């Protein structure tokens, strides 16, 4: 599974980082993805972060 962040939509609220810091980090006010492929044991957390993003800036692809 892969995740991407639309940097034009991201508000830097850091909710994704709080939910799954192993995959997301906020740098200079914008969320970044730290891994190319989400490890299987973190997939549910990464999906939760995407679902909870207030501006829907995170996309998930299988």
PDB file of N, CA, C, O and CB in Angstrom:
ATOM      1  N   UNK A   1       0.843  -1.176   0.000  1.00  0.00           N
ATOM      2  CA  UNK A   1       0.000   0.000   0.000  1.00  0.00           C
ATOM      3  C   UNK A   1       0.888   1.239   0.000  1.00  0.00           C
ATOM      4  O   UNK A   1       1.938   1.274   0.642  1.00  0.00           O
ATOM      5  CB  UNK A   1      -0.959  -0.002   1.217  1.00  0.00           C
ATOM      6  N   UNK A   2       0.442   2.251  -0.734  1.00  0.00           N
ATOM      7  CA  UNK A   2       1.162   3.523  -0.778  1.00  0.00           C
ATOM      8  C   UNK A   2       0.222   4.646  -0.369  1.00  0.00           C
ATOM      9  O   UNK A   2      -0.991   4.557  -0.558  1.00  0.00           O
ATOM     10  CB  UNK A   2       1.747   3.785  -2.193  1.00  0.00           C
ATOM     11  N   UNK A   3       0.789   5.692   0.186  1.00  0.00           N
ATOM     12  CA  UNK A   3       0.019   6.888   0.519  1.00  0.00           C
ATOM     13  C   UNK A   3       0.733   8.097  -0.061  1.00  0.00           C
ATOM     14  O   UNK A   3       1.960   8.127  -0.159  1.00  0.00           O
ATOM     15  CB  UNK A   3      -0.167   7.035   2.062  1.00  0.00           C
ATOM     16  N   UNK A   4      -0.049   9.084  -0.439  1.00  0.00           N
ATOM     17  CA  UNK A   4       0.504  10.340  -0.924  1.00  0.00           C
ATOM     18  C   UNK A   4      -0.224  11.493  -0.254  1.00  0.00           C
ATOM     19  O   UNK A   4      -1.368  11.354   0.179  1.00  0.00           O
ATOM     20  CB  UNK A   4       0.395  10.440  -2.466  1.00  0.00           C
ATOM     21  N   UNK A   5       0.449  12.626  -0.173  1.00  0.00           N
ATOM     22  CA  UNK A   5      -0.138  13.830   0.401  1.00  0.00           C
ATOM     23  C   UNK A   5      -0.166  14.899  -0.677  1.00  0.00           C
ATOM     24  O   UNK A   5       0.857  15.195  -1.295  1.00  0.00           O
ATOM     25  CB  UNK A   5       0.658  14.315   1.657  1.00  0.00           C
ATOM     26  N   UNK A   6      -1.342  15.477  -0.902  1.00  0.00           N
ATOM     27  CA  UNK A   6      -1.468  16.612  -1.817  1.00  0.00           C
ATOM     28  C   UNK A   6      -1.033  17.844  -1.044  1.00  0.00           C
ATOM     29  O   UNK A   6      -1.781  18.366  -0.218  1.00  0.00           O
ATOM     30  CB  UNK A   6      -2.943  16.765  -2.376  1.00  0.00           C
ATOM     31  N   UNK A   7       0.176  18.305  -1.317  1.00  0.00           N
ATOM     32  CA  UNK A   7       0.744  19.417  -0.563  1.00  0.00           C
ATOM     33  C   UNK A   7      -0.020  20.722  -0.777  1.00  0.00           C
ATOM     34  O   UNK A   7       0.077  21.638   0.039  1.00  0.00           O
ATOM     35  CB  UNK A   7       2.192  19.608  -0.948  1.00  0.00           C
ATOM     36  N   UNK A   8      -0.777  20.811  -1.867  1.00  0.00           N
ATOM     37  CA  UNK A   8      -1.575  22.014  -2.115  1.00  0.00           C
ATOM     38  C   UNK A   8      -2.812  22.064  -1.225  1.00  0.00           C
ATOM     39  O   UNK A   8      -3.332  23.142  -0.940  1.00  0.00           O
ATOM     40  CB  UNK A   8      -1.991  22.078  -3.581  1.00  0.00           C
ATOM     41  N   UNK A   9      -3.282  20.896  -0.786  1.00  0.00           N
ATOM     42  CA  UNK A   9      -4.448  20.838   0.095  1.00  0.00           C
ATOM     43  C   UNK A   9      -4.070  20.828   1.568  1.00  0.00           C
ATOM     44  O   UNK A   9      -4.822  21.331   2.402  1.00  0.00           O
ATOM     45  CB  UNK A   9      -5.270  19.614  -0.220  1.00  0.00           C
ATOM     46  N   UNK A  10      -2.919  20.265   1.897  1.00  0.00           N
ATOM     47  CA  UNK A  10      -2.510  20.061   3.283  1.00  0.00           C
ATOM     48  C   UNK A  10      -2.422  21.383   4.036  1.00  0.00           C
ATOM     49  O   UNK A  10      -1.869  22.367   3.544  1.00  0.00           O
ATOM     50  CB  UNK A  10      -1.167  19.338   3.336  1.00  0.00           C
ATOM     51  N   UNK A  11      -2.984  21.378   5.249  1.00  0.00           N
ATOM     52  CA  UNK A  11      -2.941  22.571   6.105  1.00  0.00           C
ATOM     53  C   UNK A  11      -1.905  22.445   7.217  1.00  0.00           C
ATOM     54  O   UNK A  11      -1.720  23.375   8.002  1.00  0.00           O
ATOM     55  CB  UNK A  11      -4.312  22.829   6.713  1.00  0.00           C
ATOM     56  N   UNK A  12      -1.233  21.307   7.286  1.00  0.00           N
ATOM     57  CA  UNK A  12      -0.199  21.115   8.295  1.00  0.00           C
ATOM     58  C   UNK A  12      -0.732  20.935   9.702  1.00  0.00           C
ATOM     59  O   UNK A  12      -0.045  21.260  10.670  1.00  0.00           O
ATOM     60  CB  UNK A  12       0.728  22.263   8.275  1.00  0.00           C
ATOM     61  N   UNK A  13      -1.941  20.423   9.829  1.00  0.00           N
ATOM     62  CA  UNK A  13      -2.564  20.282  11.149  1.00  0.00           C
ATOM     63  C   UNK A  13      -1.884  19.220  12.009  1.00  0.00           C
ATOM     64  O   UNK A  13      -2.065  19.205  13.226  1.00  0.00           O
ATOM     65  CB  UNK A  13      -4.031  19.940  10.992  1.00  0.00           C
ATOM     66  N   UNK A  14      -1.113  18.344  11.398  1.00  0.00           N
ATOM     67  CA  UNK A  14      -0.341  17.265  12.017  1.00  0.00           C
ATOM     68  C   UNK A  14      -1.173  16.125  12.590  1.00  0.00           C
ATOM     69  O   UNK A  14      -0.643  15.300  13.334  1.00  0.00           O
ATOM     70  CB  UNK A  14       0.497  17.828  13.095  1.00  0.00           C
ATOM     71  N   UNK A  15      -2.445  16.058  12.269  1.00  0.00           N
ATOM     72  CA  UNK A  15      -3.271  14.948  12.736  1.00  0.00           C
ATOM     73  C   UNK A  15      -2.752  13.618  12.197  1.00  0.00           C
ATOM     74  O   UNK A  15      -2.769  12.613  12.908  1.00  0.00           O
ATOM     75  CB  UNK A  15      -4.731  15.155  12.318  1.00  0.00           C
ATOM     76  N   UNK A  16      -2.295  13.605  10.953  1.00  0.00           N
ATOM     77  CA  UNK A  16      -1.758  12.373  10.369  1.00  0.00           C
ATOM     78  C   UNK A  16      -0.498  11.932  11.108  1.00  0.00           C
ATOM     79  O   UNK A  16      -0.307  10.745  11.374  1.00  0.00           O
ATOM     80  CB  UNK A  16      -1.453  12.571   8.870  1.00  0.00           C
ATOM     81  N   UNK A  17       0.341  12.878  11.429  1.00  0.00           N
ATOM     82  CA  UNK A  17       1.573  12.567  12.161  1.00  0.00           C
ATOM     83  C   UNK A  17       1.252  12.027  13.556  1.00  0.00           C
ATOM     84  O   UNK A  17       1.919  11.113  14.039  1.00  0.00           O
ATOM     85  CB  UNK A  17       2.469  13.822  12.269  1.00  0.00           C
ATOM     86  N   UNK A  18       0.243  12.586  14.192  1.00  0.00           N
ATOM     87  CA  UNK A  18      -0.166  12.116  15.510  1.00  0.00           C
ATOM     88  C   UNK A  18      -0.747  10.709  15.424  1.00  0.00           C
ATOM     89  O   UNK A  18      -0.582   9.912  16.347  1.00  0.00           O
ATOM     90  CB  UNK A  18      -1.187  13.076  16.130  1.00  0.00           C
ATOM     91  N   UNK A  19      -1.420  10.404  14.332  1.00  0.00           N
ATOM     92  CA  UNK A  19      -2.054   9.094  14.157  1.00  0.00           C
ATOM     93  C   UNK A  19      -1.049   8.026  13.751  1.00  0.00           C
ATOM     94  O   UNK A  19      -1.137   6.887  14.209  1.00  0.00           O
ATOM     95  CB  UNK A  19      -3.157   9.180  13.116  1.00  0.00           C
ATOM     96  N   UNK A  20      -0.100   8.383  12.899  1.00  0.00           N
ATOM     97  CA  UNK A  20       0.846   7.389  12.373  1.00  0.00           C
ATOM     98  C   UNK A  20       2.194   8.056  12.074  1.00  0.00           C
ATOM     99  O   UNK A  20       2.534   8.308  10.919  1.00  0.00           O
ATOM    100  CB  UNK A  20       0.276   6.713  11.086  1.00  0.00           C
ATOM    101  N   UNK A  21       2.937   8.329  13.119  1.00  0.00           N
ATOM    102  CA  UNK A  21       4.207   9.056  12.963  1.00  0.00           C
ATOM    103  C   UNK A  21       5.275   8.245  12.238  1.00  0.00           C
ATOM    104  O   UNK A  21       6.266   8.807  11.771  1.00  0.00           O
ATOM    105  CB  UNK A  21       4.733   9.468  14.320  1.00  0.00           C
ATOM    106  N   UNK A  22       5.085   6.937  12.138  1.00  0.00           N
ATOM    107  CA  UNK A  22       6.040   6.120  11.402  1.00  0.00           C
ATOM    108  C   UNK A  22       5.932   6.348   9.893  1.00  0.00           C
ATOM    109  O   UNK A  22       6.869   6.055   9.151  1.00  0.00           O
ATOM    110  CB  UNK A  22       5.825   4.646  11.725  1.00  0.00           C
ATOM    111  N   UNK A  23       4.783   6.874   9.438  1.00  0.00           N
ATOM    112  CA  UNK A  23       4.540   7.075   8.004  1.00  0.00           C
ATOM    113  C   UNK A  23       4.518   8.558   7.632  1.00  0.00           C
ATOM    114  O   UNK A  23       4.984   8.928   6.555  1.00  0.00           O
ATOM    115  CB  UNK A  23       3.219   6.421   7.599  1.00  0.00           C
ATOM    116  N   UNK A  24       3.985   9.406   8.507  1.00  0.00           N
ATOM    117  CA  UNK A  24       3.828  10.829   8.197  1.00  0.00           C
ATOM    118  C   UNK A  24       4.656  11.706   9.125  1.00  0.00           C
ATOM    119  O   UNK A  24       4.870  11.378  10.293  1.00  0.00           O
ATOM    120  CB  UNK A  24       2.362  11.228   8.286  1.00  0.00           C
ATOM    121  N   UNK A  25       5.117  12.831   8.578  1.00  0.00           N
ATOM    122  CA  UNK A  25       5.754  13.860   9.389  1.00  0.00           C
ATOM    123  C   UNK A  25       5.413  15.213   8.772  1.00  0.00           C
ATOM    124  O   UNK A  25       5.248  15.332   7.558  1.00  0.00           O
ATOM    125  CB  UNK A  25       7.309  13.646   9.478  1.00  0.00           C
ATOM    126  N   UNK A  26       5.312  16.219   9.620  1.00  0.00           N
ATOM    127  CA  UNK A  26       5.032  17.559   9.136  1.00  0.00           C
ATOM    128  C   UNK A  26       6.351  18.325   9.095  1.00  0.00           C
ATOM    129  O   UNK A  26       7.045  18.448  10.104  1.00  0.00           O
ATOM    130  CB  UNK A  26       3.976  18.286  10.038  1.00  0.00           C
ATOM    131  N   UNK A  27       6.684  18.838   7.905  1.00  0.00           N
ATOM    132  CA  UNK A  27       7.916  19.582   7.688  1.00  0.00           C
ATOM    133  C   UNK A  27       7.555  20.924   7.083  1.00  0.00           C
ATOM    134  O   UNK A  27       6.908  20.982   6.037  1.00  0.00           O
ATOM    135  CB  UNK A  27       8.904  18.798   6.772  1.00  0.00           C
ATOM    136  N   UNK A  28       7.959  21.986   7.720  1.00  0.00           N
ATOM    137  CA  UNK A  28       7.682  23.343   7.223  1.00  0.00           C
ATOM    138  C   UNK A  28       6.198  23.566   6.966  1.00  0.00           C
ATOM    139  O   UNK A  28       5.817  24.225   5.998  1.00  0.00           O
ATOM    140  CB  UNK A  28       8.465  23.605   5.943  1.00  0.00           C
ATOM    141  N   UNK A  29       5.360  23.010   7.846  1.00  0.00           N
ATOM    142  CA  UNK A  29       3.925  23.242   7.768  1.00  0.00           C
ATOM    143  C   UNK A  29       3.175  22.392   6.760  1.00  0.00           C
ATOM    144  O   UNK A  29       2.010  22.660   6.467  1.00  0.00           O
ATOM    145  CB  UNK A  29       3.690  24.642   7.457  1.00  0.00           C
ATOM    146  N   UNK A  30       3.835  21.360   6.223  1.00  0.00           N
ATOM    147  CA  UNK A  30       3.189  20.487   5.237  1.00  0.00           C
ATOM    148  C   UNK A  30       3.528  19.036   5.575  1.00  0.00           C
ATOM    149  O   UNK A  30       4.677  18.716   5.881  1.00  0.00           O
ATOM    150  CB  UNK A  30       3.645  20.843   3.776  1.00  0.00           C
ATOM    151  N   UNK A  31       2.523  18.159   5.518  1.00  0.00           N
ATOM    152  CA  UNK A  31       2.753  16.740   5.783  1.00  0.00           C
ATOM    153  C   UNK A  31       3.544  16.102   4.652  1.00  0.00           C
ATOM    154  O   UNK A  31       3.336  16.402   3.477  1.00  0.00           O
ATOM    155  CB  UNK A  31       1.422  16.005   5.976  1.00  0.00           C
ATOM    156  N   UNK A  32       4.449  15.224   5.031  1.00  0.00           N
ATOM    157  CA  UNK A  32       5.263  14.461   4.087  1.00  0.00           C
ATOM    158  C   UNK A  32       5.123  12.983   4.426  1.00  0.00           C
ATOM    159  O   UNK A  32       4.892  12.617   5.578  1.00  0.00           O
ATOM    160  CB  UNK A  32       6.765  14.911   4.131  1.00  0.00           C
ATOM    161  N   UNK A  33       5.267  12.143   3.412  1.00  0.00           N
ATOM    162  CA  UNK A  33       5.254  10.699   3.610  1.00  0.00           C
ATOM    163  C   UNK A  33       6.704  10.256   3.775  1.00  0.00           C
ATOM    164  O   UNK A  33       7.559  10.579   2.950  1.00  0.00           O
ATOM    165  CB  UNK A  33       4.549   9.948   2.409  1.00  0.00           C
ATOM    166  N   UNK A  34       6.972   9.516   4.844  1.00  0.00           N
ATOM    167  CA  UNK A  34       8.337   9.111   5.180  1.00  0.00           C
ATOM    168  C   UNK A  34       8.766   7.798   4.532  1.00  0.00           C
ATOM    169  O   UNK A  34       9.957   7.484   4.520  1.00  0.00           O
ATOM    170  CB  UNK A  34       8.471   8.992   6.663  1.00  0.00           C
ATOM    171  N   UNK A  35       7.821   7.025   3.993  1.00  0.00           N
ATOM    172  CA  UNK A  35       8.144   5.709   3.440  1.00  0.00           C
ATOM    173  C   UNK A  35       7.574   5.573   2.028  1.00  0.00           C
ATOM    174  O   UNK A  35       6.530   6.145   1.715  1.00  0.00           O
ATOM    175  CB  UNK A  35       7.596   4.585   4.352  1.00  0.00           C
ATOM    176  N   UNK A  36       8.263   4.816   1.185  1.00  0.00           N
ATOM    177  CA  UNK A  36       7.774   4.600  -0.179  1.00  0.00           C
ATOM    178  C   UNK A  36       6.575   3.660  -0.178  1.00  0.00           C
ATOM    179  O   UNK A  36       5.602   3.873  -0.901  1.00  0.00           O
ATOM    180  CB  UNK A  36       8.891   4.032  -1.072  1.00  0.00           C
ATOM    181  N   UNK A  37       6.660   2.618   0.645  1.00  0.00           N
ATOM    182  CA  UNK A  37       5.581   1.639   0.772  1.00  0.00           C
ATOM    183  C   UNK A  37       5.271   1.496   2.258  1.00  0.00           C
ATOM    184  O   UNK A  37       6.174   1.318   3.075  1.00  0.00           O
ATOM    185  CB  UNK A  37       5.972   0.249   0.127  1.00  0.00           C
ATOM    186  N   UNK A  38       3.996   1.576   2.598  1.00  0.00           N
ATOM    187  CA  UNK A  38       3.588   1.464   4.000  1.00  0.00           C
ATOM    188  C   UNK A  38       3.750   0.012   4.449  1.00  0.00           C
ATOM    189  O   UNK A  38       3.195  -0.892   3.825  1.00  0.00           O
ATOM    190  CB  UNK A  38       2.112   1.946   4.199  1.00  0.00           C
ATOM    191  N   UNK A  39       4.507  -0.219   5.526  1.00  0.00           N
ATOM    192  CA  UNK A  39       4.637  -1.582   6.040  1.00  0.00           C
ATOM    193  C   UNK A  39       3.268  -2.144   6.431  1.00  0.00           C
ATOM    194  O   UNK A  39       2.401  -1.413   6.910  1.00  0.00           O
ATOM    195  CB  UNK A  39       5.594  -1.613   7.250  1.00  0.00           C
ATOM    196  N   UNK A  40       3.090  -3.422   6.226  1.00  0.00           N
ATOM    197  CA  UNK A  40       1.770  -4.030   6.446  1.00  0.00           C
ATOM    198  C   UNK A  40       1.241  -3.810   7.855  1.00  0.00           C
ATOM    199  O   UNK A  40       0.034  -3.652   8.039  1.00  0.00           O
ATOM    200  CB  UNK A  40       1.834  -5.510   6.165  1.00  0.00           C
ATOM    201  N   UNK A  41       2.118  -3.796   8.850  1.00  0.00           N
ATOM    202  CA  UNK A  41       1.648  -3.617  10.225  1.00  0.00           C
ATOM    203  C   UNK A  41       1.207  -2.179  10.527  1.00  0.00           C
ATOM    204  O   UNK A  41       0.656  -1.913  11.595  1.00  0.00           O
ATOM    205  CB  UNK A  41       2.739  -4.022  11.190  1.00  0.00           C
ATOM    206  N   UNK A  42       1.446  -1.258   9.596  1.00  0.00           N
ATOM    207  CA  UNK A  42       1.038   0.139   9.782  1.00  0.00           C
ATOM    208  C   UNK A  42      -0.093   0.553   8.847  1.00  0.00           C
ATOM    209  O   UNK A  42      -0.528   1.704   8.881  1.00  0.00           O
ATOM    210  CB  UNK A  42       2.224   1.055   9.570  1.00  0.00           C
ATOM    211  N   UNK A  43      -0.573  -0.361   8.018  1.00  0.00           N
ATOM    212  CA  UNK A  43      -1.587  -0.004   7.021  1.00  0.00           C
ATOM    213  C   UNK A  43      -2.867   0.551   7.654  1.00  0.00           C
ATOM    214  O   UNK A  43      -3.401   1.553   7.179  1.00  0.00           O
ATOM    215  CB  UNK A  43      -1.925  -1.218   6.174  1.00  0.00           C
ATOM    216  N   UNK A  44      -3.356  -0.075   8.701  1.00  0.00           N
ATOM    217  CA  UNK A  44      -4.598   0.397   9.323  1.00  0.00           C
ATOM    218  C   UNK A  44      -4.433   1.800   9.892  1.00  0.00           C
ATOM    219  O   UNK A  44      -5.329   2.634   9.758  1.00  0.00           O
ATOM    220  CB  UNK A  44      -5.039  -0.565  10.430  1.00  0.00           C
ATOM    221  N   UNK A  45      -3.297   2.063  10.526  1.00  0.00           N
ATOM    222  CA  UNK A  45      -3.038   3.400  11.069  1.00  0.00           C
ATOM    223  C   UNK A  45      -2.953   4.440   9.950  1.00  0.00           C
ATOM    224  O   UNK A  45      -3.478   5.545  10.086  1.00  0.00           O
ATOM    225  CB  UNK A  45      -1.735   3.402  11.891  1.00  0.00           C
ATOM    226  N   UNK A  46      -2.298   4.089   8.853  1.00  0.00           N
ATOM    227  CA  UNK A  46      -2.162   5.015   7.733  1.00  0.00           C
ATOM    228  C   UNK A  46      -3.526   5.305   7.106  1.00  0.00           C
ATOM    229  O   UNK A  46      -3.819   6.443   6.737  1.00  0.00           O
ATOM    230  CB  UNK A  46      -1.198   4.443   6.677  1.00  0.00           C
ATOM    231  N   UNK A  47      -4.362   4.260   6.988  1.00  0.00           N
ATOM    232  CA  UNK A  47      -5.715   4.466   6.462  1.00  0.00           C
ATOM    233  C   UNK A  47      -6.536   5.354   7.392  1.00  0.00           C
ATOM    234  O   UNK A  47      -7.296   6.207   6.934  1.00  0.00           O
ATOM    235  CB  UNK A  47      -6.423   3.118   6.263  1.00  0.00           C
ATOM    236  N   UNK A  48      -6.380   5.150   8.692  1.00  0.00           N
ATOM    237  CA  UNK A  48      -7.084   5.980   9.662  1.00  0.00           C
ATOM    238  C   UNK A  48      -6.653   7.444   9.529  1.00  0.00           C
ATOM    239  O   UNK A  48      -7.484   8.349   9.601  1.00  0.00           O
ATOM    240  CB  UNK A  48      -6.825   5.472  11.094  1.00  0.00           C
ATOM    241  N   UNK A  49      -5.371   7.666   9.338  1.00  0.00           N
ATOM    242  CA  UNK A  49      -4.868   9.029   9.155  1.00  0.00           C
ATOM    243  C   UNK A  49      -5.490   9.665   7.918  1.00  0.00           C
ATOM    244  O   UNK A  49      -5.876  10.834   7.947  1.00  0.00           O
ATOM    245  CB  UNK A  49      -3.332   9.030   9.039  1.00  0.00           C
ATOM    246  N   UNK A  50      -5.590   8.899   6.830  1.00  0.00           N
ATOM    247  CA  UNK A  50      -6.184   9.416   5.599  1.00  0.00           C
ATOM    248  C   UNK A  50      -7.659   9.741   5.801  1.00  0.00           C
ATOM    249  O   UNK A  50      -8.139  10.783   5.356  1.00  0.00           O
ATOM    250  CB  UNK A  50      -6.018   8.405   4.458  1.00  0.00           C
ATOM    251  N   UNK A  51      -8.375   8.843   6.476  1.00  0.00           N
ATOM    252  CA  UNK A  51      -9.802   9.053   6.712  1.00  0.00           C
ATOM    253  C   UNK A  51     -10.059  10.266   7.612  1.00  0.00           C
ATOM    254  O   UNK A  51     -11.071  10.951   7.463  1.00  0.00           O
ATOM    255  CB  UNK A  51     -10.416   7.803   7.336  1.00  0.00           C
ATOM    256  N   UNK A  52      -9.142  10.525   8.541  1.00  0.00           N
ATOM    257  CA  UNK A  52      -9.335  11.620   9.491  1.00  0.00           C
ATOM    258  C   UNK A  52      -8.794  12.957   9.018  1.00  0.00           C
ATOM    259  O   UNK A  52      -8.980  13.967   9.695  1.00  0.00           O
ATOM    260  CB  UNK A  52      -8.694  11.273  10.782  1.00  0.00           C
ATOM    261  N   UNK A  53      -8.134  12.986   7.881  1.00  0.00           N
ATOM    262  CA  UNK A  53      -7.574  14.241   7.369  1.00  0.00           C
ATOM    263  C   UNK A  53      -8.724  15.223   7.106  1.00  0.00           C
ATOM    264  O   UNK A  53      -9.616  14.937   6.306  1.00  0.00           O
ATOM    265  CB  UNK A  53      -6.735  13.993   6.058  1.00  0.00           C
ATOM    266  N   UNK A  54      -8.702  16.378   7.779  1.00  0.00           N
ATOM    267  CA  UNK A  54      -9.833  17.314   7.649  1.00  0.00           C
ATOM    268  C   UNK A  54      -9.987  17.930   6.256  1.00  0.00           C
ATOM    269  O   UNK A  54     -11.067  18.417   5.922  1.00  0.00           O
ATOM    270  CB  UNK A  54      -9.679  18.420   8.651  1.00  0.00           C
ATOM    271  N   UNK A  55      -8.942  17.920   5.444  1.00  0.00           N
ATOM    272  CA  UNK A  55      -9.040  18.492   4.106  1.00  0.00           C
ATOM    273  C   UNK A  55      -8.874  17.440   3.010  1.00  0.00           C
ATOM    274  O   UNK A  55      -8.737  17.777   1.834  1.00  0.00           O
ATOM    275  CB  UNK A  55      -7.999  19.579   3.933  1.00  0.00           C
ATOM    276  N   UNK A  56      -8.887  16.145   3.408  1.00  0.00           N
ATOM    277  CA  UNK A  56      -8.791  15.022   2.467  1.00  0.00           C
ATOM    278  C   UNK A  56      -7.548  15.137   1.563  1.00  0.00           C
ATOM    279  O   UNK A  56      -7.623  14.908   0.356  1.00  0.00           O
ATOM    280  CB  UNK A  56     -10.062  14.952   1.601  1.00  0.00           C
ATOM    281  N   UNK A  57      -6.423  15.492   2.165  1.00  0.00           N
ATOM    282  CA  UNK A  57      -5.191  15.662   1.400  1.00  0.00           C
ATOM    283  C   UNK A  57      -4.410  14.363   1.212  1.00  0.00           C
ATOM    284  O   UNK A  57      -3.461  14.315   0.429  1.00  0.00           O
ATOM    285  CB  UNK A  57      -4.316  16.673   2.077  1.00  0.00           C
ATOM    286  N   UNK A  58      -4.808  13.312   1.928  1.00  0.00           N
ATOM    287  CA  UNK A  58      -4.080  12.039   1.870  1.00  0.00           C
ATOM    288  C   UNK A  58      -4.830  11.041   0.993  1.00  0.00           C
ATOM    289  O   UNK A  58      -6.026  10.809   1.169  1.00  0.00           O
ATOM    290  CB  UNK A  58      -3.878  11.458   3.292  1.00  0.00           C
ATOM    291  N   UNK A  59      -4.092  10.452   0.036  1.00  0.00           N
ATOM    292  CA  UNK A  59      -4.653   9.427  -0.837  1.00  0.00           C
ATOM    293  C   UNK A  59      -3.992   8.091  -0.537  1.00  0.00           C
ATOM    294  O   UNK A  59      -2.795   8.029  -0.256  1.00  0.00           O
ATOM    295  CB  UNK A  59      -4.470   9.806  -2.326  1.00  0.00           C
ATOM    296  N   UNK A  60      -4.773   7.032  -0.598  1.00  0.00           N
ATOM    297  CA  UNK A  60      -4.282   5.682  -0.358  1.00  0.00           C
ATOM    298  C   UNK A  60      -4.450   4.878  -1.644  1.00  0.00           C
ATOM    299  O   UNK A  60      -5.509   4.911  -2.272  1.00  0.00           O
ATOM    300  CB  UNK A  60      -5.035   5.005   0.837  1.00  0.00           C
ATOM    301  N   UNK A  61      -3.401   4.158  -2.030  1.00  0.00           N
ATOM    302  CA  UNK A  61      -3.516   3.250  -3.178  1.00  0.00           C
ATOM    303  C   UNK A  61      -2.939   1.900  -2.784  1.00  0.00           C
ATOM    304  O   UNK A  61      -1.920   1.801  -2.101  1.00  0.00           O
ATOM    305  CB  UNK A  61      -2.782   3.824  -4.440  1.00  0.00           C
ATOM    306  N   UNK A  62      -3.625   0.873  -3.238  1.00  0.00           N
ATOM    307  CA  UNK A  62      -3.208  -0.501  -2.875  1.00  0.00           C
ATOM    308  C   UNK A  62      -2.100  -0.979  -3.769  1.00  0.00           C
ATOM    309  O   UNK A  62      -1.624  -2.103  -3.614  1.00  0.00           O
ATOM    310  CB  UNK A  62      -4.385  -1.474  -2.957  1.00  0.00           C
TER     311      UNK A  62
END
